[in-house]
């Protein structure tokens, strides 16, 4: 009795799902006349492929349209719920309808592990199935090479605001939303909240229809539906790494306005501010270095301030640090020098410490020559023993650190040039006198 009363209704996104490419909103680079997917449909051809793009960009819809274009059996799997057994069951279904073609659509295919992905390979080779995988993750990292080599990757883009407006207007004519009247401002608020996701837009419209009476939509209704919406951000996913990369590179290029924008985007998307604080501290060391040694301390202070205040008050401390880093002189000289020194340490073997640099806390060690010939720099002219080497004897003197002509490093550069020139002269003089 209850089943007949509470019969489930399909969501608006399903009711409005396109059945042909000319109904698809967005992805014109793939579905317009003469473009790749349009040509496949026209020629009634199909190959295994991977759709890579953000949520709500049409991956599932396109798989259905393509399978229908070749009159194929469509089997849907979700990698969130399915396993190897489900893949085997799909293969049995594919064999049962031969010679009819079978398209196996796997949503969230990146969630399958390597062995699960390998289960597709023999059936792709034999032509029993045509695989269409959908993923929000970069296939280069999420899928194994064997599967990638057998599939064509198509990149789907977030739906533009203009295309979302087309979808919104089309949706308002549907029976489920019949009579709903939206002002231009309200439409823009909904589109902004959808953030390039067509399915999200339709979901917001459907929720809004539950609030309004007689089609009259108030601004408060739209605000209620869209409150709490965040921009796309997936911790550990592509959006995460792309945005932290953008923040870091804008700091490097001395662009505080853009750096603050990406900081705000990450915080708005729900990124852990402590992670940002760690990355900002790294930027101070890697990108600013000795050009402004104050930067590292300022970033540590910003991190501690955030720990004490939390969000949103502590977010301002991170903005303080980011804007300072982006505005101050830059130098990666220490970063580059340390990489050279590390490479030398790894490739040079276990070079012994020169005797004059060794510590000699016991008489036995002194008798062995430890510390012999060491010059205490503070007792030397200029406070530096210029003729005293610092590297293992087999290496000779090396130069790794090359300060840039920015900020404090400009002064450091001048001082080091003076010291290095004097050291070269002193070591030459010492060598000739020993000879």
C-alpha positions in Angstrom: 0.0 0.0 0.0 2.8 2.4 1.0 4.7 1.7 -2.2 1.8 3.1 -4.4 1.4 6.2 -2.2 5.1 7.0 -1.9 6.2 6.1 -5.4 9.7 7.6 -6.0 10.1 10.4 -8.5 13.1 10.8 -10.7 15.2 13.8 -9.8 15.1 16.8 -12.2 18.6 16.0 -13.4 17.5 12.6 -14.7 14.3 14.0 -16.2 16.2 16.6 -18.2 19.1 14.3 -19.2 19.8 14.9 -22.9 19.3 12.0 -25.3 21.2 13.5 -28.2 24.4 15.5 -28.6 22.6 18.6 -29.8 20.8 18.7 -26.5 24.0 18.7 -24.5 24.9 21.9 -22.7 28.6 22.7 -22.8 31.5 20.6 -24.1 31.3 22.2 -27.5 34.9 21.2 -28.2 33.7 17.6 -28.1 30.0 17.6 -29.2 29.8 20.3 -31.9 29.5 19.4 -35.5 32.8 18.0 -36.8 34.2 17.5 -33.2 35.4 14.1 -32.0 32.3 12.7 -30.3 30.0 14.2 -32.9 32.0 12.4 -35.6 31.8 9.1 -33.7 28.0 9.4 -33.5 27.7 10.3 -37.2 29.9 7.3 -38.2 28.3 5.0 -35.7 31.8 4.1 -34.4 32.9 3.8 -30.8 36.2 3.1 -29.1 37.2 2.7 -25.4 37.6 6.1 -23.8 38.0 8.0 -20.5 36.0 11.1 -19.7 38.1 13.3 -17.3 36.5 16.4 -15.8 34.8 18.0 -12.8 31.4 16.7 -11.4 28.3 17.6 -13.3 29.9 18.1 -16.7 28.1 15.4 -18.6 30.2 12.2 -18.3 27.3 9.9 -17.7 25.1 11.6 -20.2 27.6 11.3 -23.0 28.2 7.6 -22.3 24.5 6.9 -22.7 24.2 8.9 -25.9 27.3 7.2 -27.4 26.1 3.7 -26.5 22.7 4.4 -28.0 24.3 5.6 -31.2 25.8 2.2 -31.9 22.8 0.3 -30.6 24.9 -1.3 -27.8 23.9 -2.8 -24.5 24.9 -0.4 -21.8 26.0 -1.7 -18.4 26.6 0.8 -15.6 29.1 0.2 -12.8 30.1 2.5 -10.0 33.7 1.9 -8.8 32.6 3.2 -5.3 30.4 0.1 -4.9 31.6 -2.5 -7.4 34.4 -5.0 -7.3 36.0 -7.7 -9.5 32.9 -9.9 -9.1 30.7 -7.2 -10.6 33.1 -6.9 -13.5 32.9 -10.6 -14.1 29.1 -10.4 -14.0 29.2 -7.6 -16.6 31.4 -9.8 -18.9 28.9 -12.6 -18.6 26.1 -10.2 -19.7 28.2 -9.0 -22.6 28.8 -12.6 -23.8 25.1 -13.3 -23.5 24.1 -10.7 -26.1 26.8 -11.4 -28.8 27.1 -10.3 -31.5 25.5 -7.2 -30.2 28.0 -4.7 -28.8 28.3 -4.0 -25.1 29.4 -0.6 -23.6 30.6 -0.9 -20.0 30.4 2.5 -18.3 32.4 2.7 -15.0 31.8 5.8 -12.9 34.6 7.0 -10.6 36.9 4.5 -12.4 39.9 6.0 -10.5 38.7 4.3 -7.4 39.4 0.9 -8.8 42.8 -0.5 -7.7 45.4 -1.9 -10.2 44.1 -5.5 -10.1 40.6 -4.3 -10.6 41.6 -2.2 -13.6 43.6 -5.1 -15.0 40.4 -7.2 -15.1 39.2 -5.1 -18.0 42.3 -5.6 -20.2 41.6 -9.1 -21.8 38.1 -8.1 -22.7 39.2 -4.8 -24.3 41.7 -6.8 -26.3 39.1 -9.3 -27.5 36.7 -6.5 -28.3 34.0 -8.1 -26.1 33.4 -4.7 -24.4 33.9 -1.1 -25.1 34.9 0.7 -21.9 33.9 4.2 -21.0 35.4 5.4 -17.8 34.5 8.6 -15.9 36.9 10.2 -13.5 37.4 13.5 -11.7 41.1 12.6 -11.1 44.0 13.0 -13.5 44.1 9.7 -15.4 47.9 9.9 -15.6 48.1 9.4 -11.9 44.8 7.5 -11.2 44.9 4.8 -13.8 47.5 2.2 -14.8 49.4 2.6 -18.1 48.0 -0.6 -19.6 44.4 0.8 -19.4 45.5 4.2 -20.5 47.2 2.8 -23.6 43.9 1.2 -24.7 41.7 4.2 -24.1 41.4 7.7 -25.6 41.2 10.4 -22.9 38.6 13.2 -23.5 38.8 16.2 -21.2 35.5 17.7 -20.1 35.4 21.3 -18.9 33.3 22.9 -16.2 30.1 24.3 -17.7 30.4 28.0 -18.4 28.0 30.5 -16.8 26.5 31.2 -20.3 25.8 27.5 -20.8 24.4 27.2 -17.3 22.0 30.0 -18.1 20.8 28.1 -21.2 20.2 25.1 -19.0 18.4 27.1 -16.4 16.0 28.7 -18.8 15.3 25.3 -20.4 14.7 23.8 -17.0 12.0 26.4 -16.0 9.8 25.1 -18.8 9.7 21.6 -17.3 6.5 20.5 -15.5 8.3 20.0 -12.2 9.2 23.7 -12.1 6.2 25.0 -14.0 5.2 28.4 -12.9 8.5 29.2 -11.1 9.5 32.8 -11.8 13.1 33.9 -11.2 14.5 37.4 -11.5 17.7 38.0 -13.4 19.6 38.5 -10.2 18.2 35.3 -8.7 19.3 33.4 -11.8 22.8 34.7 -11.5 23.0 33.8 -7.8 21.9 30.2 -8.6 24.4 29.9 -11.5 27.2 31.3 -9.3 26.3 28.7 -6.6 26.3 25.9 -9.2 30.0 26.7 -9.9 30.2 25.0 -13.3 28.2 21.9 -12.3 25.0 21.4 -14.3 23.7 18.7 -12.0 24.2 20.9 -9.0 22.3 23.7 -10.7 19.3 21.4 -11.3 19.5 20.2 -7.8 19.3 23.7 -6.5 16.3 24.5 -8.7 14.6 21.3 -7.4 15.2 22.2 -3.8 14.0 25.8 -4.5 10.7 24.4 -5.9 10.0 22.9 -2.5 10.2 26.3 -0.8 8.2 28.5 -3.1 4.4 28.9 -3.3 2.5 29.7 -6.5 5.8 30.1 -8.4 6.7 33.3 -6.4 10.4 33.2 -5.5 11.8 35.5 -2.9 15.4 36.5 -2.6 15.4 35.0 0.9 14.4 31.6 -0.7 17.3 31.7 -3.1 19.7 32.7 -0.3 18.4 29.8 1.9 19.0 27.3 -0.9 22.5 28.6 -1.9 23.9 29.3 1.6 26.9 27.2 2.5 27.8 26.4 -1.1 31.6 26.2 -1.6 33.8 26.3 -4.7 35.2 23.1 -6.1 37.9 21.8 -3.9 38.8 18.2 -3.4 41.5 17.5 -0.8 44.1 15.3 -2.3 42.5 15.7 -5.8 43.5 17.7 -8.8 41.8 20.9 -7.6 43.8 20.7 -4.4 47.2 20.5 -6.1 46.3 22.9 -8.9 45.3 25.6 -6.4 48.2 25.2 -4.0 50.5 25.3 -7.1 48.8 28.5 -8.2 49.3 30.1 -4.8 53.0 29.1 -4.6 53.7 30.4 -8.2 52.0 33.7 -7.6 54.1 34.2 -4.5 57.2 33.4 -6.5 56.3 35.9 -9.2 55.7 38.7 -6.7 52.0 39.0 -7.4 50.3 39.5 -4.0 46.8 40.2 -5.4 46.7 36.9 -7.3 48.3 35.0 -4.3 45.6 36.4 -2.0 42.9 35.2 -4.4 44.2 31.6 -4.5 44.5 31.7 -0.7 40.9 32.8 -0.4 39.8 30.1 -2.9 41.5 27.4 -0.9 40.1 28.6 2.4 36.6 29.0 0.8 36.8 25.5 -0.5 37.5 24.0 2.9 41.2 23.4 2.8 42.9 22.8 6.1 44.5 26.2 6.9 47.3 24.4 8.8 48.3 22.7 5.6 48.4 26.2 3.9 50.5 27.5 6.9 53.1 24.7 6.3 53.3 25.4 2.6 53.6 29.2 3.2 56.5 28.6 5.6 58.2 26.5 2.9 57.7 29.3 0.4 59.5 31.7 2.8 62.5 29.3 2.8 62.5 28.2 -0.8 61.4 31.4 -2.6 62.6 34.3 -0.4 65.6 32.8 1.5 68.3 35.2 2.5 66.8 38.0 0.4 64.7 38.7 3.4 65.5 36.4 6.4 62.6 38.0 8.3 60.1 36.2 6.1 60.5 32.9 7.8 59.9 34.3 11.2 56.9 36.2 10.1 55.4 33.0 8.6 56.0 31.1 11.8 54.2 33.9 13.7 51.3 33.7 11.3 51.0 30.0 11.8 51.1 30.3 15.5 48.5 33.1 15.3 46.2 30.8 13.3 46.7 28.0 15.9 45.5 30.4 18.6 42.7 32.1 16.8 41.4 29.5 14.4 39.1 30.4 11.5 38.0 32.9 10.4 40.0 35.3 12.6 43.3 33.4 12.0 42.8 33.4 8.3 43.9 37.0 8.2 47.3 36.1 9.7 47.9 33.7 6.7 46.8 36.5 4.4 49.4 38.8 6.1 52.1 36.2 5.5 51.2 35.5 1.9 51.0 39.2 0.9 54.4 39.8 2.6 56.1 36.9 0.8 54.7 37.9 -2.5 55.8 41.5 -2.0 59.3 41.1 -0.7 62.6 40.4 -2.7 63.0 36.8 -3.9 66.0 34.4 -3.9 66.2 30.7 -4.4 70.0 30.9 -4.1 70.1 28.9 -0.8 67.7 26.3 -2.3 69.8 25.9 -5.4 73.1 25.8 -3.4 71.7 23.1 -1.0 70.6 21.0 -4.0 74.2 21.2 -5.4 75.7 20.4 -2.0 73.3 17.4 -1.5 74.2 16.1 -5.0 77.9 16.4 -4.2 77.4 14.6 -0.8 75.6 11.7 -2.5 78.0 11.3 -5.4 81.3 12.0 -3.8 81.5 9.0 -1.5 82.5 9.1 2.2 85.1 11.8 2.1 87.1 12.1 5.3 86.9 15.3 7.3 90.2 17.2 7.0 92.4 16.8 10.1 92.4 20.5 11.0 88.6 20.5 11.2 88.3 17.5 13.4 87.5 17.8 17.1 90.2 16.6 19.5 88.7 16.2 23.0 91.3 13.5 24.1 95.1 13.2 24.1 94.9 10.1 21.9 93.1 12.1 19.2 95.5 15.0 19.5 98.4 12.5 19.1 96.7 11.2 15.9 96.8 14.8 14.5 93.1 15.7 15.1 92.7 19.5 15.1 96.3 20.0 14.1 96.8 23.2 12.1 93.4 24.6 12.9 93.3 28.4 13.0 90.8 30.1 15.3 89.1 32.6 13.0 88.4 35.2 15.7 92.2 35.5 16.2 92.8 36.2 12.5 92.8 39.4 10.5 89.2 40.4 9.6 88.0 37.5 11.8 88.6 35.0 9.0 91.4 32.6 8.4 91.5 33.0 4.6 94.1 30.2 4.0 92.0 27.6 5.9 90.1 25.1 3.7 86.6 23.9 4.5 86.1 21.0 2.1 87.6 17.5 2.1 91.1 17.5 0.6 90.1 15.5 -2.4 87.4 18.0 -3.4 89.2 21.3 -3.1 87.2 24.5 -2.6 83.8 24.6 -4.2 81.2 27.4 -4.7 77.5 26.4 -4.4 75.9 29.5 -2.9 75.4 32.3 -5.5 73.4 35.1 -3.8 71.1 37.1 -6.1 71.1 40.9 -6.4 67.9 41.3 -4.4 67.2 42.5 -0.9 69.7 41.6 1.8 71.4 39.0 -0.5 72.8 41.9 -2.5 74.9 42.9 0.5 75.7 39.2 1.2 76.9 38.8 -2.4 79.3 41.7 -2.0 80.7 40.4 1.3 81.1 36.8 0.0 82.9 38.1 -3.2 85.4 39.9 -1.0 85.9 36.8 1.3 86.1 34.3 -1.6 88.7 36.5 -3.5 90.8 36.8 -0.4 90.5 33.0 0.2 91.7 32.2 -3.3 94.7 34.5 -2.9 95.6 33.2 0.5 95.3 29.5 -0.5 97.4 30.2 -3.6 100.1 31.9 -1.5 100.0 29.0 1.0 100.3 26.4 -1.8 103.3 28.2 -3.4 105.1 28.6 0.0 104.5 24.9 0.8 105.9 23.9 -2.6 
